[in-house]
Amino acid sequence: MTNEETETIEETESIDETEILLVEDNPTDAELTMRALKRKNLINKLVWVKDGAEALDFLFAKGKYSNRNVEDLPKLILLDLRMPKVDGLEVLHEIKADERTRKIPVVILTSSKEDRDIVESYKLGVNSYVSKPVEFDEFIDAVSTMGFYWILINKPPSEVPHGND
């Protein structure tokens, strides 16, 4: 087996164990988010995608993620709104419209404080809407607290066997 094949297998294995999917087109904001999550040791199983189309490909195992096991879903999605290709609201709509992904907690993490974005996000089923603080320390604190809550404290629903309805 070549080094290239080994790297591909290792990458696929780590992608299949993703706990946090970070959907953010701004490299600076992505770096700050990852730094904040690292403070709480929550970054070990994070995948960063740079636009909405890549996020949907990742979640539904399409395109360059077609080898990923579609059943291995992240525990949390941190989603920006303003992105190229497919915007965050459309990604949210697709996530919440699909039976396989609708239970994944989605946190909008955006600079937008517009009421229409907040209202539309909640209509589509977002679990939380967080405006990115402008101040560096506030941003780090907000993201690390949010990540800690959603990954370690929050109790997601377990699968209920069908037939006992």
Phi and psi in degrees as GROMACS dihedral restraints (atoms count N, CA, C in turn):
[ dihedral_restraints ]
;  ai    aj    ak    al  type     phi  dphi    fc
    3     4     5     6     1   -78.6    20    10
    4     5     6     7     1   163.8    20    10
    6     7     8     9     1   -59.8    20    10
    7     8     9    10     1   -38.1    20    10
    9    10    11    12     1   -61.6    20    10
   10    11    12    13     1   -43.4    20    10
   12    13    14    15     1   -65.2    20    10
   13    14    15    16     1   -40.2    20    10
   15    16    17    18     1   -62.5    20    10
   16    17    18    19     1   -45.3    20    10
   18    19    20    21     1   -61.0    20    10
   19    20    21    22     1   -39.4    20    10
   21    22    23    24     1   -64.3    20    10
   22    23    24    25     1   -43.6    20    10
   24    25    26    27     1   -64.7    20    10
   25    26    27    28     1   -45.1    20    10
   27    28    29    30     1   -62.9    20    10
   28    29    30    31     1   -40.1    20    10
   30    31    32    33     1   -64.2    20    10
   31    32    33    34     1   -42.9    20    10
   33    34    35    36     1   -62.7    20    10
   34    35    36    37     1   -42.9    20    10
   36    37    38    39     1   -62.3    20    10
   37    38    39    40     1   -43.4    20    10
   39    40    41    42     1   -68.8    20    10
   40    41    42    43     1   -35.8    20    10
   42    43    44    45     1   -64.9    20    10
   43    44    45    46     1   -35.7    20    10
   45    46    47    48     1   -71.0    20    10
   46    47    48    49     1   -11.6    20    10
   48    49    50    51     1  -108.4    20    10
   49    50    51    52     1    19.7    20    10
   51    52    53    54     1   -61.2    20    10
   52    53    54    55     1   131.8    20    10
   54    55    56    57     1  -100.4    20    10
   55    56    57    58     1   -36.6    20    10
   57    58    59    60     1  -125.8    20    10
   58    59    60    61     1   128.3    20    10
   60    61    62    63     1  -105.1    20    10
   61    62    63    64     1   115.5    20    10
   63    64    65    66     1   -99.4    20    10
   64    65    66    67     1   119.0    20    10
   66    67    68    69     1  -112.2    20    10
   67    68    69    70     1   100.1    20    10
   69    70    71    72     1  -151.8    20    10
   70    71    72    73     1   124.0    20    10
   72    73    74    75     1   -85.2    20    10
   73    74    75    76     1   -19.1    20    10
   75    76    77    78     1   -89.6    20    10
   76    77    78    79     1   113.9    20    10
   78    79    80    81     1   -59.8    20    10
   79    80    81    82     1   -35.0    20    10
   81    82    83    84     1   -66.2    20    10
   82    83    84    85     1   -47.0    20    10
   84    85    86    87     1   -64.0    20    10
   85    86    87    88     1   -38.1    20    10
   87    88    89    90     1   -63.6    20    10
   88    89    90    91     1   -44.3    20    10
   90    91    92    93     1   -62.5    20    10
   91    92    93    94     1   -44.1    20    10
   93    94    95    96     1   -62.8    20    10
   94    95    96    97     1   -41.3    20    10
   96    97    98    99     1   -63.1    20    10
   97    98    99   100     1   -45.7    20    10
   99   100   101   102     1   -65.7    20    10
  100   101   102   103     1   -37.9    20    10
  102   103   104   105     1   -62.8    20    10
  103   104   105   106     1   -42.3    20    10
  105   106   107   108     1   -63.8    20    10
  106   107   108   109     1   -43.1    20    10
  108   109   110   111     1   -67.6    20    10
  109   110   111   112     1   -31.3    20    10
  111   112   113   114     1   -64.1    20    10
  112   113   114   115     1   -33.5    20    10
  114   115   116   117     1   -58.3    20    10
  115   116   117   118     1   -29.4    20    10
  117   118   119   120     1  -104.5    20    10
  118   119   120   121     1    14.4    20    10
  120   121   122   123     1    55.5    20    10
  121   122   123   124     1    41.3    20    10
  123   124   125   126     1  -110.1    20    10
  124   125   126   127     1     9.0    20    10
  126   127   128   129     1   -98.2    20    10
  127   128   129   130     1    -5.0    20    10
  129   130   131   132     1   -56.4    20    10
  130   131   132   133     1   -34.5    20    10
  132   133   134   135     1  -123.5    20    10
  133   134   135   136     1    51.6    20    10
  135   136   137   138     1  -108.2    20    10
  136   137   138   139     1   137.9    20    10
  138   139   140   141     1  -118.1    20    10
  139   140   141   142     1   130.1    20    10
  141   142   143   144     1  -105.5    20    10
  142   143   144   145     1   122.1    20    10
  144   145   146   147     1  -114.6    20    10
  145   146   147   148     1   149.9    20    10
  147   148   149   150     1  -102.2    20    10
  148   149   150   151     1     0.7    20    10
  150   151   152   153     1  -161.2    20    10
  151   152   153   154     1   170.2    20    10
  153   154   155   156     1   -65.1    20    10
  154   155   156   157     1   -36.0    20    10
  156   157   158   159     1   -64.2    20    10
  157   158   159   160     1   -42.0    20    10
  159   160   161   162     1   -66.4    20    10
  160   161   162   163     1   -35.7    20    10
  162   163   164   165     1   -61.9    20    10
  163   164   165   166     1   -45.7    20    10
  165   166   167   168     1   -66.0    20    10
  166   167   168   169     1   -39.3    20    10
  168   169   170   171     1   -60.3    20    10
  169   170   171   172     1   -43.6    20    10
  171   172   173   174     1   -61.6    20    10
  172   173   174   175     1   -52.4    20    10
  174   175   176   177     1   -62.5    20    10
  175   176   177   178     1   -38.2    20    10
  177   178   179   180     1  -105.4    20    10
  178   179   180   181     1    16.8    20    10
  180   181   182   183     1    51.2    20    10
  181   182   183   184     1    57.9    20    10
  183   184   185   186     1  -121.8    20    10
  184   185   186   187     1   170.8    20    10
  186   187   188   189     1    55.6    20    10
  187   188   189   190     1  -131.9    20    10
  189   190   191   192     1   -69.6    20    10
  190   191   192   193     1    -9.1    20    10
  192   193   194   195     1  -103.1    20    10
  193   194   195   196     1    15.6    20    10
  195   196   197   198     1   -64.0    20    10
  196   197   198   199     1   -19.8    20    10
  198   199   200   201     1   -86.9    20    10
  199   200   201   202     1    -7.2    20    10
  201   202   203   204     1   -74.0    20    10
  202   203   204   205     1   143.9    20    10
  204   205   206   207     1   -74.0    20    10
  205   206   207   208     1   113.7    20    10
  207   208   209   210     1   -64.0    20    10
  208   209   210   211     1   -19.2    20    10
  210   211   212   213     1   -78.5    20    10
  211   212   213   214     1   -19.7    20    10
  213   214   215   216     1   -88.8    20    10
  214   215   216   217     1    94.0    20    10
  216   217   218   219     1  -102.3    20    10
  217   218   219   220     1   153.7    20    10
  219   220   221   222     1   -67.4    20    10
  220   221   222   223     1   158.2    20    10
  222   223   224   225     1   -82.8    20    10
  223   224   225   226     1   -18.5    20    10
  225   226   227   228     1  -154.4    20    10
  226   227   228   229     1   141.2    20    10
  228   229   230   231     1  -119.8    20    10
  229   230   231   232     1   122.6    20    10
  231   232   233   234     1  -100.9    20    10
  232   233   234   235     1   117.1    20    10
  234   235   236   237     1  -124.5    20    10
  235   236   237   238     1   123.6    20    10
  237   238   239   240     1   -81.3    20    10
  238   239   240   241     1   157.9    20    10
  240   241   242   243     1   -92.2    20    10
  241   242   243   244     1   -49.3    20    10
  243   244   245   246     1   -90.3    20    10
  244   245   246   247     1    98.5    20    10
  246   247   248   249     1  -139.2    20    10
  247   248   249   250     1   157.6    20    10
  249   250   251   252     1   -73.4    20    10
  250   251   252   253     1   165.1    20    10
  252   253   254   255     1    70.2    20    10
  253   254   255   256     1   -71.1    20    10
  255   256   257   258     1  -130.8    20    10
  256   257   258   259     1   123.9    20    10
  258   259   260   261     1   -77.4    20    10
  259   260   261   262     1   167.7    20    10
  261   262   263   264     1   -61.2    20    10
  262   263   264   265     1   -37.0    20    10
  264   265   266   267     1   -65.1    20    10
  265   266   267   268     1   -37.8    20    10
  267   268   269   270     1   -68.2    20    10
  268   269   270   271     1   -39.7    20    10
  270   271   272   273     1   -61.4    20    10
  271   272   273   274     1   -45.8    20    10
  273   274   275   276     1   -58.7    20    10
  274   275   276   277     1   -44.6    20    10
  276   277   278   279     1   -57.9    20    10
  277   278   279   280     1   -46.5    20    10
  279   280   281   282     1   -64.4    20    10
  280   281   282   283     1   -40.0    20    10
  282   283   284   285     1   -63.1    20    10
  283   284   285   286     1   -48.3    20    10
  285   286   287   288     1   -77.9    20    10
  286   287   288   289     1   -16.9    20    10
  288   289   290   291     1   -84.8    20    10
  289   290   291   292     1   -14.4    20    10
  291   292   293   294     1  -103.1    20    10
  292   293   294   295     1   128.5    20    10
  294   295   296   297     1   -55.2    20    10
  295   296   297   298     1   -35.7    20    10
  297   298   299   300     1   -70.1    20    10
  298   299   300   301     1   -29.0    20    10
  300   301   302   303     1  -115.5    20    10
  301   302   303   304     1    -8.4    20    10
  303   304   305   306     1   -64.5    20    10
  304   305   306   307     1   -22.7    20    10
  306   307   308   309     1   -86.8    20    10
  307   308   309   310     1    -7.3    20    10
  309   310   311   312     1   -69.5    20    10
  310   311   312   313     1   125.7    20    10
  312   313   314   315     1   -62.1    20    10
  313   314   315   316     1   131.5    20    10
  315   316   317   318     1  -119.1    20    10
  316   317   318   319     1   125.1    20    10
  318   319   320   321     1  -112.8    20    10
  319   320   321   322     1   119.9    20    10
  321   322   323   324     1   -76.2    20    10
  322   323   324   325     1   124.2    20    10
  324   325   326   327     1  -124.1    20    10
  325   326   327   328     1    99.7    20    10
  327   328   329   330     1  -143.8    20    10
  328   329   330   331     1   163.4    20    10
  330   331   332   333     1   -84.9    20    10
  331   332   333   334     1   -11.4    20    10
  333   334   335   336     1   -73.1    20    10
  334   335   336   337     1   130.5    20    10
  336   337   338   339     1  -116.8    20    10
  337   338   339   340     1    17.4    20    10
  339   340   341   342     1   -72.1    20    10
  340   341   342   343     1   132.1    20    10
  342   343   344   345     1   -55.8    20    10
  343   344   345   346     1   -40.8    20    10
  345   346   347   348     1   -63.8    20    10
  346   347   348   349     1   -34.6    20    10
  348   349   350   351     1   -67.6    20    10
  349   350   351   352     1   -41.8    20    10
  351   352   353   354     1   -64.9    20    10
  352   353   354   355     1   -49.1    20    10
  354   355   356   357     1   -61.3    20    10
  355   356   357   358     1   -46.9    20    10
  357   358   359   360     1   -63.9    20    10
  358   359   360   361     1   -38.6    20    10
  360   361   362   363     1   -61.1    20    10
  361   362   363   364     1   -45.7    20    10
  363   364   365   366     1   -69.6    20    10
  364   365   366   367     1   -34.5    20    10
  366   367   368   369     1   -60.5    20    10
  367   368   369   370     1   -35.8    20    10
  369   370   371   372     1   -82.7    20    10
  370   371   372   373     1    -7.4    20    10
  372   373   374   375     1   103.8    20    10
  373   374   375   376     1    19.3    20    10
  375   376   377   378     1   -61.6    20    10
  376   377   378   379     1   147.8    20    10
  378   379   380   381     1   -87.0    20    10
  379   380   381   382     1   -27.6    20    10
  381   382   383   384     1  -160.2    20    10
  382   383   384   385     1   147.8    20    10
  384   385   386   387     1  -125.3    20    10
  385   386   387   388     1   116.5    20    10
  387   388   389   390     1  -122.2    20    10
  388   389   390   391     1   123.2    20    10
  390   391   392   393     1   -82.7    20    10
  391   392   393   394     1   131.6    20    10
  393   394   395   396     1   -66.3    20    10
  394   395   396   397     1   122.1    20    10
  396   397   398   399     1   -65.4    20    10
  397   398   399   400     1   145.7    20    10
  399   400   401   402     1   -75.9    20    10
  400   401   402   403     1   -37.6    20    10
  402   403   404   405     1   -70.2    20    10
  403   404   405   406     1   130.1    20    10
  405   406   407   408     1   -53.6    20    10
  406   407   408   409     1   -52.6    20    10
  408   409   410   411     1   -63.3    20    10
  409   410   411   412     1   -38.2    20    10
  411   412   413   414     1   -64.9    20    10
  412   413   414   415     1   -40.5    20    10
  414   415   416   417     1   -62.1    20    10
  415   416   417   418     1   -48.4    20    10
  417   418   419   420     1   -59.3    20    10
  418   419   420   421     1   -46.6    20    10
  420   421   422   423     1   -62.8    20    10
  421   422   423   424     1   -44.4    20    10
  423   424   425   426     1   -62.9    20    10
  424   425   426   427     1   -46.2    20    10
  426   427   428   429     1   -68.8    20    10
  427   428   429   430     1   -42.5    20    10
  429   430   431   432     1   -66.3    20    10
  430   431   432   433     1   -39.1    20    10
  432   433   434   435     1   -65.4    20    10
  433   434   435   436     1   -43.9    20    10
  435   436   437   438     1   -62.0    20    10
  436   437   438   439     1   -47.6    20    10
  438   439   440   441     1   -61.0    20    10
  439   440   441   442     1   -44.1    20    10
  441   442   443   444     1   -58.4    20    10
  442   443   444   445     1   -46.1    20    10
  444   445   446   447     1   -61.6    20    10
  445   446   447   448     1   -54.3    20    10
  447   448   449   450     1   -69.8    20    10
  448   449   450   451     1   -31.7    20    10
  450   451   452   453     1   -90.1    20    10
  451   452   453   454     1   -40.7    20    10
  453   454   455   456     1  -104.9    20    10
  454   455   456   457     1   -30.0    20    10
  456   457   458   459     1   -99.3    20    10
  457   458   459   460     1   -46.0    20    10
  459   460   461   462     1   -59.0    20    10
  460   461   462   463     1   138.4    20    10
  462   463   464   465     1  -106.9    20    10
  463   464   465   466     1   106.9    20    10
  465   466   467   468     1   -74.2    20    10
  466   467   468   469     1   160.2    20    10
  468   469   470   471     1   -67.4    20    10
  469   470   471   472     1   143.9    20    10
  471   472   473   474     1   -90.6    20    10
  472   473   474   475     1   161.5    20    10
  474   475   476   477     1   -68.7    20    10
  475   476   477   478     1   130.6    20    10
  477   478   479   480     1   -98.9    20    10
  478   479   480   481     1   125.8    20    10
  480   481   482   483     1   -62.4    20    10
  481   482   483   484     1   138.5    20    10
  483   484   485   486     1   -76.6    20    10
  484   485   486   487     1   151.9    20    10
  486   487   488   489     1   111.2    20    10
  487   488   489   490     1   -20.6    20    10
  489   490   491   492     1  -102.4    20    10
  490   491   492   493     1    17.5    20    10
